[in-house]
């Protein structure tokens, strides 16, 4: 009788021990998956999406600079024209401020992506802006627009295939490549989150059923 009682006690002890071990395993697994989903969600919301938005905004400013410099050459002869003021502010404040914000966001990018971003900034700072500046400092009066030699030297810069249009296109291509890479990362993070959610739909009911059945046994 005592042996039988000890057998029952042992089965009860090991049964509850098995339930406890399974509960711990399921709890750890759930915590890890939840934490990964939370990290992916935070990375997507705080890093990837703002980075894509910032790059798209930067591309928009570059596009606007091209339109404004063409207006400077072909349309606006008055030095106080609103478009000229906007172009000056764009290079003095708009682009530098956005570059600083993108550099902050890029701390979590890959090394290759950060290098690509710095290459874009160098192209804008060392090549594109000096070309704009050449026009901005040359066409400063009505008389300069009437000088055939001056205009003949500046028109090729803004015409199709000119240095400014070609440099702008190069910046576009670099930005588009980065946006494509970040979009791919965002899509991968979203797919991972979806996989975790689908796993939970199966894992949690199954875990509860296993613990319940083992408790009955």
C-alpha positions as CSV (number, residue, x, y, z in Angstrom):
1,X,0.0,0.0,0.0
2,X,2.8,2.3,0.9
3,X,4.6,1.5,-2.4
4,X,1.4,2.2,-4.3
5,X,1.0,5.5,-2.5
6,X,4.6,6.5,-3.2
7,X,4.0,5.6,-6.9
8,X,1.0,7.9,-7.0
9,X,2.9,10.7,-5.3
10,X,5.8,10.3,-7.7
11,X,3.4,10.5,-10.7
12,X,1.8,13.6,-9.3
13,X,5.1,15.1,-8.5
14,X,6.6,14.5,-12.0
15,X,3.3,15.4,-13.6
16,X,3.2,18.8,-12.0
17,X,7.0,19.2,-12.7
18,X,6.3,18.5,-16.4
19,X,3.5,21.0,-16.4
20,X,5.7,23.6,-14.8
21,X,8.6,23.0,-17.2
22,X,6.2,23.3,-20.2
23,X,4.7,26.5,-18.7
24,X,8.2,28.0,-18.4
25,X,9.2,27.0,-21.9
26,X,6.0,28.4,-23.4
27,X,6.3,31.6,-21.4
28,X,9.9,32.1,-22.5
29,X,9.0,31.4,-26.2
30,X,6.1,33.8,-26.0
31,X,8.3,36.5,-24.5
32,X,11.0,36.1,-27.1
33,X,8.6,36.3,-30.0
34,X,6.7,39.2,-28.5
35,X,10.0,41.0,-27.9
36,X,11.1,40.4,-31.5
37,X,7.8,41.6,-32.9
38,X,8.0,44.7,-30.7
39,X,11.6,45.4,-31.9
40,X,10.6,45.0,-35.5
41,X,7.6,47.3,-35.0
42,X,9.7,49.9,-33.3
43,X,12.5,49.7,-36.0
44,X,9.9,50.0,-38.7
45,X,8.1,53.0,-37.1
46,X,11.2,54.8,-35.7
47,X,13.9,54.1,-38.2
48,X,12.8,52.7,-41.6
49,X,9.7,54.8,-42.4
50,X,11.2,58.1,-41.2
51,X,14.3,57.3,-43.3
52,X,12.3,56.7,-46.4
53,X,10.3,59.9,-45.8
54,X,13.4,61.9,-45.2
55,X,15.0,60.6,-48.4
56,X,11.8,61.4,-50.4
57,X,11.8,64.9,-48.9
58,X,15.5,65.3,-49.9
59,X,14.7,64.2,-53.4
60,X,11.9,66.7,-53.5
61,X,14.2,69.5,-52.5
62,X,16.8,68.6,-55.1
63,X,14.0,68.6,-57.7
64,X,12.8,72.0,-56.5
65,X,16.4,73.3,-56.7
66,X,16.6,72.3,-60.4
67,X,13.3,74.1,-61.2
68,X,14.4,77.2,-59.3
69,X,17.8,77.5,-60.9
70,X,16.2,77.2,-64.4
71,X,13.8,79.9,-63.4
72,X,16.8,82.0,-62.3
73,X,18.3,81.6,-65.7
74,X,15.3,81.8,-68.0
75,X,12.6,83.7,-66.2
76,X,13.5,85.8,-63.1
77,X,15.8,88.8,-63.8
78,X,15.0,90.6,-60.6
79,X,17.4,89.7,-57.9
80,X,14.7,90.0,-55.2
81,X,12.3,87.6,-57.0
82,X,10.7,85.1,-54.7
83,X,12.1,82.1,-56.5
84,X,15.6,83.3,-56.1
85,X,15.1,83.9,-52.4
86,X,13.7,80.4,-52.1
87,X,16.7,78.9,-53.8
88,X,19.1,80.7,-51.5
89,X,17.2,79.5,-48.5
90,X,17.0,76.0,-49.8
91,X,20.8,75.7,-50.0
92,X,21.4,77.7,-46.8
93,X,18.9,76.0,-44.5
94,X,16.6,73.4,-46.1
95,X,19.2,70.9,-47.5
96,X,21.7,71.2,-44.6
97,X,19.0,70.7,-42.0
98,X,17.6,67.7,-43.8
99,X,21.1,66.2,-44.3
100,X,21.7,66.4,-40.5
101,X,18.4,64.7,-39.8
102,X,19.2,61.9,-42.3
103,X,22.6,61.4,-40.8
104,X,21.0,60.9,-37.4
105,X,18.6,58.3,-38.9
106,X,21.4,56.6,-40.8
107,X,23.2,55.5,-37.6
108,X,21.2,52.3,-37.8
109,X,21.7,51.7,-41.5
110,X,24.3,49.4,-42.9
111,X,27.8,50.7,-43.5
112,X,27.2,50.5,-47.3
113,X,24.0,52.5,-47.0
114,X,25.7,55.2,-44.9
115,X,28.5,55.4,-47.5
116,X,25.9,55.8,-50.2
117,X,24.3,58.6,-48.3
118,X,27.5,60.4,-47.7
119,X,28.4,60.1,-51.4
120,X,25.0,61.8,-52.3
121,X,25.8,64.6,-49.8
122,X,29.2,65.1,-51.3
123,X,27.8,65.3,-54.8
124,X,25.3,67.9,-53.7
125,X,27.8,69.9,-51.6
126,X,30.9,69.7,-53.8
127,X,29.4,69.6,-57.3
128,X,25.8,70.5,-57.5
129,X,25.8,73.5,-55.2
130,X,28.9,75.1,-56.8
131,X,27.2,74.9,-60.1
132,X,24.2,76.6,-58.8
133,X,26.3,79.1,-57.0
134,X,28.1,80.0,-60.2
135,X,24.8,81.0,-61.7
136,X,23.6,82.7,-58.6
137,X,26.7,84.9,-58.3
138,X,26.8,85.7,-62.0
139,X,23.2,86.6,-62.8
140,X,22.9,89.4,-60.3
141,X,21.6,92.3,-62.4
142,X,19.5,93.1,-65.4
143,X,22.7,93.9,-67.3
144,X,24.1,90.4,-66.7
145,X,21.1,88.9,-68.5
146,X,21.8,91.1,-71.5
147,X,25.4,90.0,-71.8
148,X,25.6,87.4,-74.5
149,X,28.9,85.9,-73.4
150,X,27.6,85.3,-69.8
151,X,24.3,83.7,-71.0
152,X,26.2,81.6,-73.5
153,X,28.3,80.1,-70.7
154,X,25.4,79.5,-68.4
155,X,22.7,78.1,-70.7
156,X,24.6,74.8,-71.2
157,X,24.6,74.2,-67.4
158,X,20.8,74.0,-67.1
159,X,19.9,72.6,-70.5
160,X,19.1,68.9,-71.0
161,X,22.3,66.9,-70.6
162,X,24.0,69.9,-69.0
163,X,26.1,69.6,-65.8
164,X,23.3,70.6,-63.4
165,X,20.7,68.3,-65.0
166,X,23.2,65.4,-65.1
167,X,24.4,65.9,-61.6
168,X,20.8,66.2,-60.4
169,X,19.9,62.9,-62.2
170,X,22.9,61.3,-60.4
171,X,21.6,62.4,-57.0
172,X,18.1,61.1,-57.9
173,X,19.5,57.7,-58.8
174,X,21.5,57.5,-55.6
175,X,18.4,58.4,-53.5
176,X,16.1,56.0,-55.4
177,X,18.6,53.1,-54.8
178,X,18.6,53.9,-51.0
179,X,14.9,54.2,-50.9
180,X,14.6,50.8,-52.7
181,X,16.9,49.1,-50.1
182,X,15.0,50.6,-47.1
183,X,11.6,49.7,-48.7
184,X,12.9,46.1,-49.0
185,X,13.9,46.1,-45.3
186,X,10.6,47.5,-44.3
187,X,8.8,44.9,-46.3
188,X,11.0,42.2,-44.6
189,X,10.2,43.5,-41.2
190,X,6.5,43.6,-41.9
191,X,6.6,40.0,-43.2
192,X,8.4,38.9,-40.0
193,X,5.8,40.5,-37.9
194,X,3.0,38.8,-39.9
195,X,4.8,35.5,-39.5
196,X,5.0,36.0,-35.7
197,X,1.3,36.9,-35.6
198,X,0.4,33.8,-37.6
199,X,2.6,31.6,-35.4
200,X,0.9,33.0,-32.2
201,X,-2.5,32.1,-33.6
202,X,-1.4,28.4,-33.7
203,X,1.1,28.4,-30.8
204,X,-1.0,29.9,-28.0
205,X,-4.1,27.6,-28.3
206,X,-1.8,24.6,-28.8
207,X,0.3,25.5,-25.8
208,X,-2.8,26.0,-23.7
209,X,-4.3,22.6,-24.8
210,X,-1.0,20.7,-24.1
211,X,-0.8,22.2,-20.6
212,X,-4.5,21.5,-19.9
213,X,-4.3,17.8,-21.1
214,X,-1.1,17.2,-19.2
215,X,-2.7,18.7,-16.1
216,X,-5.6,16.2,-16.5
217,X,-3.2,13.3,-16.9
